[in-house]
Amino acid sequence: MRNTLTVILTLMLAGIANAQFKSQVPPKQQPATPQAAPNTPLQSPQAQVQQQSIDKVRRILRQDAWDLAKEGKAVFVDVRSKEQYDLGHIKGALSIPGSQLMGRMRELPPGKFIITYCACSAEQTSGRAVLELNNHGVKNAAALLGGWHEWQDNKMPAEVTKK
């Protein structure tokens, strides 16, 4: 009986000591991982900086852009694909897809204000084009606010490439 009592007391003391030991040891820290908003992909720091820069590029209102183009002071540059351009574009616009812009900069008329546009809802592609132009010394550029879709929705001058 004495042995049984000793075993029970030993087990109880071991349980108390173990519980006390666990409360003094800090839990293992998990490395911090960046948290994204739901349905938002994680971006690299470079992509985040580029997105912030695109958000800050100069934009121009539809009517102001058209007025400048009519006066011969500006040119529209459609940065969508050639196929999209052929289906419909702003009257008089040049077709220079965004992926080709830097290689075709010599096609941009010197001294004119460059107005890029795309079909993005927030001018992401045209904003990126303006950013690239700015980074290569072309400061007289802006993205068309609302892009191609708002241009069409407001029945502004447009044309289709004849085949």
Secondary structure, 3 states (H helix, E strand, C coil): CHHHHHHHHHHHHHHHHHHHHHHHCCCCCCCCCCCCCCCCCCCCHHHHHHHHHHHHCCEECHHHHHHHHHCCCEEEEECCCHHHHHHCEECCCEECCHHHCHHHHHHCCCCCEEEEECCCCCCHHHHHHHHHHHHCCCCCEEEECCHHHHHHHCCCCEECCCC
